[in-house]
Amino acid sequence: MDTVTLSLPDLDGAEVVVPAPAPGPGNWAGAASATVVDGQVWLTYRVRRPIAVGRGVSTVVARSHDGLRFETVAEVHRDSFGAESFERPVVLRTPEGRWRLYLSCATPASKHWWIECVESARPEDLAGGTRTVVWAGSDLVATKDPVIRVDAQRRWHAWVCEHPLDEPGHEDRMSTAYHSSDDGLTWRRHDTVLAPRPGQWDARGARVTDVLSLDPLVVVYDGRPRAEDNWFETSGIARSHAGPAGGLVADDAEPVRSALADGAYRYASTVRMPDGTTRLYVEAARADGAHDLVTVRM
């Protein structure tokens, strides 16, 4: 992948991997992340209903040989975590060979979010795995939607979306902070590395959704210009030449969006396929206002 000239693909020719659970706005399949383990694509995503009938009800872990047709391996329900909703999860196999699922959990009757990890020896057992709260958030900050990488030296890196809670009614604002860890469970926050840009398409929020390259650091991120665009983010590329903890600078390009309904093109995640090609997974708006989880080659 040429990270110098990289651009995100449009959705011409995109294929639906997981359809929305029902027609209409608020019904979404997506907020996905993907990885390749032993030649198979592992995908995790949340299933969401409209606010009045449930919000994010479950997180699914699935696998595929071709990146298109997936079989469910595990499913976790929000009630098991006392959460009001789920958002973007991460699934991975640790360097020691164990499996982890990181879950973004909404605190009931609150704008607060926390991130919890479940770990097991087999992916099939994740729903009953050992649980650890890895980012608790606070009264002033909600933490969710992590992007996690482990480098060749077994150092852990994470980019975590933060929502400030200091102004009631403005909790949709978001930025991204970088964290590091030795084990993926205890993390050290370094700094905010991606923030909204006044007057730009990401003026209300900027959230890293995928890391395309660690050296140099190249990421995909999504954002929105107004509070009214919450849930309908569009996506672009940002870069840093100062390592994983360095501040990210957005490419000078218009964001990529769906041509349908609310335009959502969000939570983009990529995997390098066994044949050397790169496949992108993204939550995208369809004509009736629902969001499907779709995939397209880059």
Residue pairs with C-beta under 8 A, 6 or more apart in sequence:
1 212
1 213
1 272
1 278
1 298
3 212
3 213
3 216
3 218
3 239
6 212
6 218
6 237
7 237
7 253
7 256
8 220
8 235
8 236
8 237
8 256
8 265
8 268
8 280
8 298
9 256
9 280
9 296
9 297
9 298
10 256
10 259
11 258
11 259
11 265
11 282
11 284
11 294
11 296
13 296
14 284
14 294
14 295
14 296
15 68
15 294
15 295
15 296
16 292
16 293
16 294
17 43
17 68
17 70
17 281
17 292
17 293
17 294
17 295
18 29
18 30
18 32
18 45
18 60
18 70
18 292
18 293
19 29
19 292
19 293
20 27
20 28
20 29
20 286
20 290
20 291
20 292
21 27
21 28
21 29
21 47
21 48
21 49
22 49
22 290
23 288
23 290
24 50
24 288
24 289
24 290
25 50
25 261
25 262
25 288
25 289
25 290
26 48
26 49
26 50
26 51
26 289
26 290
27 48
27 49
27 50
27 290
27 291
28 47
28 48
28 283
28 290
28 291
29 45
29 47
29 48
29 283
29 291
29 292
29 293
30 45
30 46
30 48
30 266
30 267
30 282
30 283
30 284
30 291
30 292
30 293
31 45
31 46
31 48
31 56
31 87
31 88
31 89
31 104
31 145
31 266
31 267
31 283
32 43
32 44
32 45
32 88
32 267
32 269
32 281
32 282
32 283
32 293
33 43
33 44
33 45
33 88
33 89
33 90
33 91
33 147
33 210
33 267
33 269
34 41
34 42
34 43
34 44
34 269
34 270
34 271
34 279
34 281
35 41
35 42
35 91
35 92
35 93
35 271
36 42
36 271
36 272
36 273
36 274
37 93
39 65
39 274
40 63
40 64
40 65
41 63
41 64
41 65
41 66
41 67
41 70
41 271
41 273
41 279
42 61
42 62
42 63
42 91
42 123
43 61
43 62
43 63
43 64
43 70
43 91
43 281
44 59
44 60
44 61
44 62
44 89
44 90
44 91
44 101
45 59
45 60
45 62
45 89
45 293
46 56
46 58
46 59
46 60
46 86
46 87
46 88
46 89
46 104
47 56
47 57
47 58
47 59
47 60
48 54
48 55
48 56
48 57
48 85
48 86
49 55
49 57
55 84
55 85
55 106
56 78
56 83
56 85
56 86
56 87
56 106
57 77
57 78
57 85
57 86
58 75
58 76
58 77
58 78
58 86
59 75
59 76
59 86
59 89
59 101
59 103
60 72
60 74
60 75
61 72
61 73
61 74
61 75
61 91
61 101
61 123
61 126
62 70
62 71
62 72
62 73
63 70
63 71
63 73
63 123
64 70
64 71
67 271
67 273
67 279
67 295
68 295
73 123
73 124
73 126
74 101
74 123
74 124
74 125
74 126
74 127
75 127
76 86
76 101
76 103
76 118
76 126
76 127
78 84
78 85
78 86
78 105
80 127
81 103
81 105
81 116
82 105
82 108
83 103
83 105
83 106
83 107
83 108
84 106
84 107
84 108
84 109
84 110
85 105
85 106
86 103
86 104
86 105
86 106
87 104
87 106
87 113
87 144
87 145
88 104
88 144
88 145
88 146
88 209
88 267
89 101
89 102
89 103
89 104
90 100
90 101
90 102
90 146
90 147
90 148
91 99
91 100
91 101
91 102
91 123
91 126
92 99
92 100
92 148
92 150
93 99
93 100
94 100
94 119
94 150
94 184
95 150
95 154
98 119
98 120
98 121
99 119
99 120
99 121
99 122
99 123
99 126
99 129
100 117
100 118
100 119
100 184
101 117
101 118
101 119
101 126
101 129
102 115
102 116
102 117
102 134
102 146
102 148
103 115
103 116
103 117
103 118
104 113
104 115
104 144
104 145
104 146
105 113
105 114
105 115
105 116
105 144
106 112
106 113
106 144
107 113
107 114
111 142
111 163
111 165
111 171
112 137
112 139
112 142
112 165
113 137
113 142
113 143
113 144
113 163
114 133
114 135
114 136
114 137
114 142
114 143
114 144
115 133
115 134
115 135
115 137
115 143
115 144
115 146
115 160
116 131
116 132
116 133
116 134
117 131
117 132
117 133
117 134
117 184
117 185
118 126
118 127
118 129
118 130
118 131
119 126
119 129
119 130
119 132
120 126
120 128
120 129
120 130
132 185
134 184
134 185
134 186
134 187
135 143
135 146
135 160
135 179
135 187
136 143
137 143
139 165
140 164
140 165
140 166
141 162
141 163
141 164
141 165
142 162
142 163
142 165
142 171
143 160
143 161
143 162
144 160
144 161
144 163
145 160
145 161
145 207
145 209
145 267
146 158
146 159
146 160
146 161
147 158
147 159
147 160
147 208
147 209
147 210
147 211
147 219
148 156
148 157
148 158
148 184
149 156
149 157
149 158
149 211
149 214
150 156
150 157
150 184
151 157
151 214
155 180
155 181
155 182
156 180
156 181
156 182
156 183
156 184
156 187
157 178
157 179
157 180
157 181
157 211
157 214
157 244
158 178
158 179
158 180
158 181
158 187
159 176
159 177
159 178
159 179
159 193
159 194
159 208
159 211
159 219
160 176
160 177
160 179
161 174
161 175
161 176
161 207
161 208
162 174
162 175
162 176
162 177
162 192
163 171
163 172
163 173
163 174
164 170
164 171
164 173
165 171
170 227
172 204
172 205
172 227
172 230
173 196
173 204
173 205
174 196
174 204
174 205
174 206
174 207
174 223
175 192
175 194
175 195
175 196
175 205
175 206
175 207
176 192
176 193
176 194
176 195
176 206
176 207
176 208
176 221
176 248
177 189
177 190
177 191
177 192
177 193
178 189
178 190
178 191
178 193
178 244
178 245
179 187
179 188
179 189
179 190
180 187
180 188
180 190
180 244
180 245
181 187
181 188
190 245
191 245
191 247
193 208
193 240
193 245
193 246
193 247
193 248
194 206
194 207
194 208
194 219
194 221
194 238
194 247
194 248
195 206
196 202
196 203
196 204
196 205
196 206
196 223
197 203
197 206
197 250
200 225
200 250
201 223
201 224
201 225
201 234
201 236
201 254
201 255
202 221
202 223
202 224
202 225
202 236
202 250
202 255
203 223
203 224
203 225
203 226
204 223
204 224
204 225
204 226
204 227
204 229
204 230
205 223
205 224
205 233
206 221
206 222
206 223
206 238
206 250
207 221
207 222
207 223
207 233
208 219
208 220
208 221
208 238
208 248
209 219
209 220
209 221
209 222
209 235
209 266
209 267
209 268
209 269
210 219
210 220
210 268
210 269
210 270
211 217
211 218
211 219
212 218
212 219
212 220
212 237
212 270
214 244
215 243
216 239
216 240
216 241
217 239
217 240
217 241
217 242
217 243
217 244
217 246
217 248
218 237
218 238
218 239
219 237
219 238
219 239
219 248
220 235
220 236
220 237
220 268
220 269
220 270
221 235
221 236
221 237
221 238
221 248
221 250
222 233
222 234
222 235
222 236
222 255
222 265
222 266
222 267
222 268
223 233
223 234
223 235
223 236
223 255
224 230
224 232
224 233
224 234
231 262
231 264
232 262
232 263
232 264
232 266
232 285
233 264
233 265
233 266
234 255
234 256
234 257
234 263
234 264
234 265
234 266
235 255
235 256
235 257
235 265
235 266
235 268
235 282
236 250
236 251
236 253
236 254
236 255
236 256
237 250
237 251
237 253
238 248
238 249
238 250
238 251
239 248
239 249
239 251
240 246
240 247
240 248
240 249
255 265
256 265
257 263
257 264
257 265
258 264
258 265
258 284
258 285
258 286
260 284
260 285
260 286
260 287
261 285
261 286
261 287
261 288
261 289
262 285
262 289
263 285
264 283
264 284
264 285
264 291
265 282
265 283
265 284
265 285
266 282
266 283
266 284
267 282
267 283
268 280
268 281
268 282
269 280
269 281
269 282
270 278
270 279
270 280
270 281
270 298
271 278
271 279
271 281
272 278
273 279
277 297
277 298
278 297
278 298
279 295
279 296
279 297
279 298
280 295
280 296
280 297
280 298
281 293
281 294
281 295
282 293
282 294
282 295
282 296
283 291
283 292
283 293
283 294
284 291
284 292
284 293
284 294
285 291
286 292
